[in-house]
Amino acid sequence: MEPTTDRIAEPWGARTPYPAGGDWPERVDMYLRDGVTPEQVDTWVRTASLLHSNGDAMDIAVAGGRMVGVRGRAGDRVNRGRLGPKDLFGWQANGAPDRLTRPLVREGGRLVESDWDTAMGRIVTRSKELLDGPGPGSIGFYTSGQLFLEEYYTLAVLARAGIGTNHLDGNTRLCTATAGEAMKESFGCDGQPGSYTDIDHADVIALYGHNVAETQPVLWMRMLDRLEGADPPRLLVVDPRRTLVAARAAVHLAPRPGTNLALMNALLHEVVRRGAVDGEYVAAHTVGYDELAAAVADSTPARAAEVCDVPAARIEEGAELLCGARRLLSTVLQGFYQSHQATASAVQVNNVHLLRGMLGRPGCGVLQMNGQPTAQNTRECGANGDLPGFRNWENTTHIEELARIWNVDPSAVPHYAPPTHAMQMFRYAEQGSLKMLWISGTNPAVSLPELGRVRTVLERDGLFTVVQDLFLTETARYADVVLPAATWGEKTGCFTNADRTVHLSDKAVEPPGQARTDLDIFLDYARRMDFRDKDGAPLIGWSDPASAFAAWQRCSAGRPCDYTGLSYERLRAAPSGIQWPCDDEHPDGTERLYADGVQWAHPDACETYGKDLLTGAAQSEVEYRSLNPDGKAVLRAAAYSPPHEQPGEEYPFWLTTGRTIYHFHTRTKTGRVPQLNAAAPDVWVEIGKDDAVAYGLAEGDLAEVGSPRGTVHARVRISDVRPGVLFLPFHYGYWDTPGDGNGTGNHRAANEATITDWDPVSKQPIFKACAARIRLLRRGDGHRTGRTAGGRP
């Protein structure tokens, strides 16, 4: 066990250094409720983290039928026993006194307690009215990155083959849509090429827009232990803020927001110019090299320096790291995904690895990271705008496969157009064509951009809204029906992390009151709607998590995310989670993909035929077959273009948003945890030293951050963010503020100011690049609110 430390002030705990090529030592972290000792624990129940995407394996301590703590699982490949602060303390939110325990329905403009028959009856009645009237396109589903695999798959089947709607997406659209799209564009399908164990071997680790210290703290622990060990890796960090990660970098590049693609093209220019291309690998396993080389021929470091406001010499130093690496690992996250030209920028990271031939062997990999714990499951199960099993909606054979699995006619599987992304669904609701929206496990009234507009949509009289959640969130306050859901620790199911590791989370305790699991709610709805297959049998034939998992195995068989070699029994017995694909050919799972070239880019197998990275225009099957008849990796090029909104005289700053280590999503859970809430109780704005002086701002002052869309009131923190940039954490909403609890008249949420704009390829909203201004509202006391993790700049 790790010695007792303050895991709020020192979130990453003690170091356990290890050398290149060595095994990461075990270190078991544990936190039990005050007064509870390990000897008093009745049982330990296996699970993994539900408050970030790292997939840290842990056990829940149960005593007297209640959760009383957690500990890390030493034998797991992901964390070797370590837990971050949200892992250690977040479980306490399950016992919050304001958990929803009964359904709520709207009566006379107010939400009142009801019963399940009444609540589900209203949902079913409205569903049937709409199906008999305007049809399936009037119903949409917006889900989470926090449900379980079995629940996503059930939702996908009832939405696609039951309702017949194209409108199904997850809030993973906000955080990882670009990750999936970038891999589809380069490799033909989703699925991370790399493995967390690549950290053990890499001599260069490049982090693009990835503040790993705060978003995946256990992954940062692994990097820190390599940095403290023999033969440490060198870090290349791209981030406009000097984060703790950037402070440890050999090269830190801090580009102007919205210019990531210009920077990546300059780095690729140098890879080509310096002769660092693995010509043999490129010839054997890729197409498009000549086009890419021509596209970056003029993208010199000097030209990128003008666009990015980064010294050309520093860009060259970064290129030197990439070109000199023997084993290169790259990670990418929101700094790229939520910014301008997101997919185009993320694809260029893949291109670096393809040009250098660094995939599929220890230390050589790409991790297009996820933001939420089960984001990978939304994508593989088809609950986020894709089809289950990474199938291609334009491929007739793939549609027929799904129809055969579900025993429906192929025409019953919507494939007349691309699945509808979340931002378009809210646009349809705004216009009135989407008349019912079922929101499960997410909080768009705080998490979507331009919240004033989002509130107007949710308030529309013609929109019937169902919210399925643990608490009366800002979104739930607008609902017509609110369903109380069970959560992690109160139900059983699988979830898959960002390096394809599958964990089973077993039920540890009963949910409160009448709360039901998301799976039970979806199954109840399907039963009441009487969805049938083409033989008249129930469309959804499973009744519990185990049978739902078996149904998913049949759907995944033979696809990239093959689960057929897994089972609940095996996952319970194994000391560690197991990486997919896991099948007869890979009975122990698959640590890395593409060791012998890509396997899923062939026109008959690929998940997409590709898109134009600049416009998002879809490439036809004929075009794709002509480009890539043999199914190799595709080197896709894209030219830089400026962001749509630029700072000017009235709004002179760039505004970017992000995370803090102490909170998750919209604080629905972490804001109810004493340790985490005390560490970061309220929103703040970061500004550089020189900008603070120029605008007469001091540490602790209350400032107003404004954009053409709205304003945020936040305490000032002086930091090493690059000049001309303001940073706001996006977690803060209104449920714990005075007033109506849904944001009206308040100025706390960063998304009051963000822009309604999205990447043309992934359709992921842009939260990292819009114009803003700042002004003093009231002098402070010179002190910041909350803790600063590990002395972060």
N, C-alpha and C positions, 0 to 999 in steps of 0.2 A: 504494500500500500504506500501511496505517496504520503510523505509527512504533511501534517496539517498546514495549509497555507490559506491566505485570503484569496479565493479564486475569483473575486470581483476585481480586486486591485491587480492581481497577477493571474490573468485568465488562462495562461498557457502552462502554468505549473512549473515543476522542476525539470531540468534538462537531463536527458539520458543519451549522451552523444554516441554515435556509431560511425564506422568508416564507410567509404564507398564500397558497394557490393556486399555489405554486411546485413545482418538481420536487425530490424528495429527492435530494441529491447522492450520488454513488457513494463507497464506501469499502471497499476489498477487504481483508478479514482473512484471515490465513493462519497455519497452524502446521504445521511439519515436524519430524519426529523429529530429535533432536540429531545433528549431523554430516551431515544431508542438506540439500543446497541445491536450489533450483528447477531448476538445470541438470541435476541428477542424476535427476530424475523422468522415468521412461520414458513415462508417459501419465497424463492426467487424465481421470477417469471421472465422468460427471454423476450427481448424486443430490440429495437434500435431507435435512434434519435428521430423525432418528428419535428424538429425545429430548425433544420438546415438540411442541405443535400449530401452531407458527407457520409451518412449511413453508419454512424458510430454504434457499434453493438453494445448493448447494456442489458442488465437485468433489473427488473422492478422488485423492490422489497415489499412484501405484503405481511401485515400483522393485524390480526383481528378483523380481517376482511377489508382493510384499508391500505392504500399506498402509504408507505412511510419512508421511501427513499429509493435510490438507484445506485448501481455500481457498474463500472465498465467491465467488458468481458475480455479477459487477458488473451485468449487464444484466437481472437478474431483478426483477420487479415487487415481490416480497415483501420482499427484504432489501437489494437494491442492493449486494451484496457483503459485507454484515456477517454476523458469526457471534458467537453467545454462547459462554460458557465450555464448556457441554456439547457444543456443536457442535465447538469447536476441539480439545477433548481427548478426547471420549467415544469416538472411533473406536478408541482403544487397547484397549478392552475386548474387541474381536474377537480379539486375540492373547493374551488371558489364558491362563496355563498350565493352568488347571483347566476349560477348555472341555470339554463332553461330546463325545466323538468316536466312541463306540460305543453301541448300544442297551444298556439295562439291564433285567433281569427279576428278579422277586422269587423267591428260592429259600430255603426254610428261614427265612423272616423277614428275609432280607438281600437287598439289591440287588446283583446280580453282572453282569459284562459278558457280552454275548451277541451274536447276529447279527441282521440285519434279518428274515430268514425266521422265526426263532423268535419275535422280538418281535411282528411283525405277525401271525403265526399265532395267538398267544395272544389278540390283540385281536379278530381275525376270529372265532375260535372262540367267545369270550365273547359277541360281538355276535350271532352266529347262534343261540346258546343262548337269549339273552334275546328275540330276535324270535320264536323258535318257542315261547317260554313266555309270560312276562307281556306281551310285545309292545313296540311302539316307545316307549311312554311310560316304559319302564324305562331308556332310554338318553338321556343329555344331553351337550351340548357347551358348554363355557365357554371363550371365546377372548379375544383381546387387543385392544389399540388400537395394535399395533405390526406386524401383518402387512401384506401388500400387498393391494390391491383384488382382484387375480386369485385370491388365496388365500381371502379372505372369501367371494367369490362361489361358488367351488368348494365350500367348506364348507357354505354355505347350501343349495346344490342337493343335496349328498349327505345332509345332515341332514334337510331337508324332504321331498324327493321320493324319496330313496334309503331312508333309515331310516324316514321318516314320522313323525318326532318333533316335538313342539311345543317341546321343551326345547333351545333354542339362544339363548345370550346372550353378550355380551362384557363385559370388565371396564370398558368404557366406561359400563356401568350405574353405576359408581362415580363417574364424573366428568362425563359429558356427556348422560346420559339426559334430564335436565331441559332441556338446551338444545334437543334435538330435540322434546321434548314441548311446550315453551313455543311454539315456532314452529308446530307443528301446531295448537295451540289457537287461536292468533291468525290464522295465515295459511293454514291448511288443510293444510299440508305442511311438511316439514323443508326446510332450505336457508337459509343466512345471507342476509338482505336486503342487508347492507352489504359494504363493501370496505375493505381496509387503506388504500387511497388516500383514504378519507374523512378520515383524520388530516391530510392535506395541506390540507384546506379548512375543517374544523370550527372554529367559534369557541368552542364549549363541548364538552368531552369529559367524559362522566359514566362513572365506573367503579364498578360495583356488585359488591362482593365479589371484586374482581379485582386482585390484587397483581401487576400486569403486569410490574413491574421484575424479579421473580424467576421468574414462570411463563413469560413470553414476552419475554426480555430484548431481542431485536431490535425487537419492536414498541415497547418502552419507549424504545429508542434513537431511533426515529422520533418519538415524542412529545417526548422531550427536545430533539431538534433543532428541532422546532416551537416549544417553549417558549423556546429560546435565539434564535429568529429574530424577524423583524419581524411585528407583529400576532399575538402568540402566543395560543393558546386558553386559556381558563380551565378548570380541572379541578374537578369535583364528585366526591368520593371517599366511598364508604360502606364502612367497614371498622372493626372494633373495635380494630385495632392501628394505631399511627401508623407505617405503613410509609414507605419512601422515596417512594412514590407519594403517600401522604397528606400527607407533608411539603411537597410541591409544589402542594397543592390550594388553590384559592381558598376552597373550603368542604369541610371534612372532617366527616362525620357518623359517629359511632362508637356505633351502637346496641347495646343489650344483645343477646347471641346469641338467636336464635330469634324476633326481632321485626321482621324485614325487611319483612313484609307490612304491618304497622301503619305503618311509615315510608313505604312506597310509596303507601299509600292517602292519607296526609296530603299527599304531594307532588302526587298527582292531584287531591285536593281543592283545592289552591291553583291548579293549572292551570285548573280549571273556574272557581273563584271570581274569579280575576284576568282572566278573559276571554281567555285565551291559546289557546283552542280554535280550530282552523281549521275553521270550520263548513262551508265549501264542500267541503273534502276529506272530512270526516267523513260528510256527507250522501251524497257520491258513492261512497265506497269502503268504508264500514263499516256494521255493524249492531250494535245493543246500546248505543248512547250513553245513552239515557234510563235504562236499568237501571244502567249504570256510574255516571252522575252521581248517581243516587239512593243508590247503595251507598256512595259516598264523601262524601256530604253532611255527615255528622256526624264525619268523620275529620279533625278540625281539627289543626293543629300542636300545640295545647295538649294535646289528648287523646293524640296520638302521643308527646308528650314524657313523659307519665306512664308509658306502656308501654315506650318505648325507652330512657328515661333519657338523652335528648338535649334540650338546651334548645330550646324552641319557636322562639326567635329564630333559632337556627341552621338549623332545618328551613325556616323562611321564607326564609332566605338561599339555601339550596339550591334552593328552588322559584323564587326570583327568577332564578337562573342558567338553569333549565330554561325558564322563561317568556320570558326575554329573548333566548334564543339565536336567531340567524339560521340557523345551521347546527349541528345537534346530532348528535353521535355518541355512542352508548352501548355499553359493553361490559359483559358479565356473566360471572362465573365462580364458582368453588367456594364463595365466601362466601355466595352465594345458593343454588347448586345442591345443596350438601351440608347445608343447614340446614332448619329447620322451615318448612313450607309453601313448599317450594322452587319448584314449578311456578307456584303462585299468585303468588309474588313476582316471578319472572322474566317472567310474562305482563304484570304491571303496567308493566314497563319497555317492552314492546312497546306498551302502551296509551298511554304518554307520547308515543311517536312517532306513533301513529295520531291522537291528539287534536291534535297540533301539525302534522300533515301533513308530517312530516319523514322521508320514505323515498324512495329511488330517485333522488336527485340528489346531486351532489358535496357531501360533508360531512354528509349527512343519512342516517344508517343505524344499524342495530342489528347488533352482533356478539355473539350468544349463543355465547361462545367454547367451544372444545374444550380438553380437558386433554391428550389423547394425540395422537401424530402422525397416526395413521390412523383416528381416531375417526369422522370423517365417512364413511369408507369402510365401517366396520362398519354404520353406519345405512343408507347408500344401497344396500349389497349385501344387506341382510337378515340380517346375522350378529349382531344385537344385540337381538332381540326385535321386529323389524319385518320386513316382506316386501320382497324386492328391488324397487328402482325406486320406493320410497316408495308402494307399493300398500297398499290398505286391506283387511285380512283379513276385514272384514264385507261387502265389496263383491263380489258374485258375479261381476261382469264382470272385476274385477281378478284373481280366482282363476282364471277361465277363461283370461285372458291368460297368466298364468304357466304354466298347464297346457299351453297351446298352444306356448309357447316351449320348454318342457322335454319336450314330446311325451308327456305322461302324462295320465291321467284326472284331472279336477278333484278327485275324492275322494282322490287320492294326495297332495294338498297340504293339510297340516293347517290347518284353519280352523274347527274346532269350538269354539274358545275363544281368547282372546288368547294370543299367544306367551308362554311362561313366562319371567319375569324371574329374574335370578341368585339373589336372596335366596330366592325360592320354590324354585328348584332345590335349593339346599342344605337347605332345609326338607324337601323330598321325600327327599333322601338321608338326612337325619337320621331320618325316619320309616321308611325302608326301601323305599319304592316306586320310587325312582331307584336302580338297581343298577349302573350303569356311567356314569362321568363322565370325559369326555375334555377335558383342560385344555391349551390351547395358548398359549404365550407370555405367561402371567400367573402370579401368585404369591399366591393367595388366603390362604395360611397366614400372610401378613403384611398383605395389603391389605384384607381384609374386616373388618367390625366384630366385636367380642367374640370375640377369637381363641381363648379357651379353648373356646368352643362349636365354632368352626370346626375346631380340632384333633380334637375328639371325633368330628365328622362324618367327617373324612378317615381316622380310625383305624378306622372301622367295618369289621368283617369282611365284611359283606355288600356292601360297595361296591368294585367293581373300578375302579381309577383309572389312567388313562393321562395322563402328563405329557409334553408336547412342548416342549422349551426348550433354551437354550444351556448352562445350568449346572445343577448339582445344587442346586436351590433348596430352600427350606424346604418347599415343597409337594411337590417331586419326591421328597423323602425318605419320603413316605407312599405313593408310587405302587406299583402292581403292575408297570407297564411304563413305562420312561422312554425317549423317543425323542430323539436328538441332532439339533437343528435348525440350519440355516444362518440367517444373519441379513443385515441391511443390508450392502451391499457385497459380499456373497457370492451374490447372486441378483438377478434382474431383475423389476421390477414397478412399478406406479403407486401413488402415494398422494396424497390430497387434503387440503389444509390447512383451517383454520377460515374462510377467506373464499372457499372453493370453487376454489382454485387447484390444478390437477392437475400434478404433476411425475412424471417417469419416473426411476426409480433403476436404473441399469445395473449388471450384475455387474462387479466390479473384480478380485476374487481368488477363488480356490477356497476352499470351506469346509474346516475341519480334519477330518482322518480320514475317518470314514464319515458325517459329518453330512450331512443332506439338507435341501433347501428344504421349507418348509411345503407348498407346492403339490405337490411330488413325493410327499410323505407322504400327502396327502389323495387324490391321484390313484391311488397304489398301493393305498390302502384301498378306494377305489371299485372298482378292478379286481378285487381279491381277493374283495370282497363280491358281485361280478358284478351290480351294479345295472343294470337294463334299463329302457328306455322302453316304451311300449305296443306298439311294433312289433318289439320284441325286440332292438333295437340298444342299444349301451352308453348308459346314461343320460347319462354325461359323455363327450362326444365330443372334448374338447380334450386336448392332451398337453403343452403348454408355455405359458409366460406370454403369448406373442403370441396364440395361439389362445384362451386363456382370456379375454384382453382383448376379442377379437372377439366371443366369446359374451356377455360383459357388455354390449357395445355393443348387441347385439340386444335384450337385456333392458331396457336404459335408454332405448331409442328411444321418443320421444314422451312421456317422463315428465319431471318437473322437472329431474332430474339427467341430462340427455341427453348422452351421450359420443360420439354418432355422427360428429361433426365432428373427432374427435381420432384420432391414430394414434401408434404408437411412432416412426415416421419423423418425423412432424411435431413431436412433443415433443423428439426428439433435435436437430432442426434449429433450433427456435425459441430465441431468446435468453432467453425467460422461460417459466415455467409459464403455463398457460392456464386461465381460469375456466369451469366449466360453468354453465349449459347451453351446449354448443358443438355446433351443428347447421347445417343449411342456412340457417335463419333468422338464426342468430348464428354465422357462420363463424369469427369471431375471439374467440369466447367472450363472456361477459356480465359486465360489471363490477359492476352493481348489479341487484337485483331490485325489482319492484313500483313502477317509475316511473309506470306508468299504472294503479295498483291491483293487487290480487292476482290471480293467474291460476289457482291450483290449489285454491281453496276451494269450488268448485262441488260439490254433493252427488255428482255422478257421477265427480268427479276426485279429491276430497280423500283424504288419507291416514288421516283419522280423522273420526268424527262428534262428537268432543269428549267431555269428561268434566267432572263436577262438580269444581271446583277444591278444594273443602273435603273431600269424601269419596272422590273418585276414581271414583264411580259413572259408568258409561258412558252417554252420551246415545244414544238410538236414532236410526236413520236417519230415521224419520218426524219425530222432534223436530228433528233438524238441518235437514231440508228445510223444515220450518215456520219455523225461525229464520232460515235463510240460503238461500232458494231461488235467489238470483242469484249466490251464491258470492263474497260480499264478505269483507273482514277482519272478525273478530269481536272486539268489545270485551267481554272477559269479566271480571266482577267477582268478588271473594272477600272475605269478612270475616275479620279476624284472630282466631285462637284461640291460647291459650298452648301452649307446648311440653308434651309429655307428661311429661317429667321436669324437675323444677325443683330448683335448689339449696335446701338446708335446713340444719338445725343440724349434721348429721353430715357432709354434703357441701356446703360453703358456696359453692364456686366453680362458674362455668361453665367447661367444658373445650372448647376448640376446637383443631382440628388443621389443618395446612397444609404448604406446601412450602418448600424452600430452593432458591436458584438453582443450587446445585452438584450436586444429585441429582435423579434421575428415578425415579418409582414406588418400588420396594422396593430400590433400589441394586444390583440384580442386575448391571447394567453399570457404573454410575458409581462404585460402591464398589470396583471393580477398576481404576480409573483413578487413577494416583498424584496428579495435581494436584487432582482433584476430591475424592478421599477425604481428602487432607491438609487441604483447606479446611474440611471439615465431617465429621470422623471419627466423631462420636458424637452421640447424641440429647441435647437440652437442653430445659429448660422455661422459658418466658418468664413473668414475673410483674411487675406494676406496682410502682413504688417504695414507695408507701404500704403495699400488701399485703405486700411483702417485709419491711418494718420490723415490721408487726403480727405476722408469723409468725416473726420472728427469722431471716430468711434473708438471705444475702449472695451476691454474685457468686461463682460457682465452687463453691458448696456442692453436695453431693449430696443430692437430695431424692427423696422418694417421692410420686408423684402417684397417687391411688387413686380408684376409682369403685366402685359396687356390683358391678362385673364383674371387676375386676382392677387390677393396679398396674404402674406404670412407674417406673424409677429413672433420674433425669436430672439433669444439672448445671444449676444455676440461672443464668439470665441476667436481669438487671434491665432492663426495657424500658418503652416508653410504651404498652403494651397497656392497655386501659381497666380501671378497678378492678373486682375481682370476677371476672376472666377469667384463665385459664391457657392458654398455647399450647404445643403439642407438634408438632414436625415428624413426619410419619408414615412417613418413608422407611426407618427403621431396623428391621432384623430380626435374624436369629441365625446366618446362614451363616458369618459371620466372628467368632463368639464361641466361647469354650470350651464344651464340652458336646456334645450330640447334634446341634446345628445346626438343630433345628426349633422351638426355643422353649421346650421343657419345662424348667421351673425357672428361666427367665430373665425379665427384666423390662425389655426394651429397646424393644419395639414399642408405639407409641401406641395401636394398636387392641386392646391388652389391656384398655383401659379404655372404649372407645367402645361405644355402645348398639346393640342390634339393633332398629332402627326405620327406617322409610323413608317417603318422600313418597308419599301415596296416589295421585297422578296418574302421576308418572314412575317410581315404584318405586326411586328413587335413595336409597341409605342415607344416614342423617344422621350426619355426622362432626363437625359444628360446634356442637352444642348438647346437652351432657349434664352431669350434676352430678358434681363431683369435690372432692377435698380434697388438701392438700399438707402434708407434714411433713419436718423435717430428718432426714436419715440420718447425714450426716458432714460436718464442716467441710471446706471446700476451701481453696485457696491464693489465692483472690481473683481468679483469672484464668479466662477462658473458654477452652473447647476449640475450636480451629479459628479461621478467619478471619471477619471481618465484612465483607460485601460493601459497598464504597463508603461506608463509614462509616454503615451502616444503624443507626437508633436501636435 
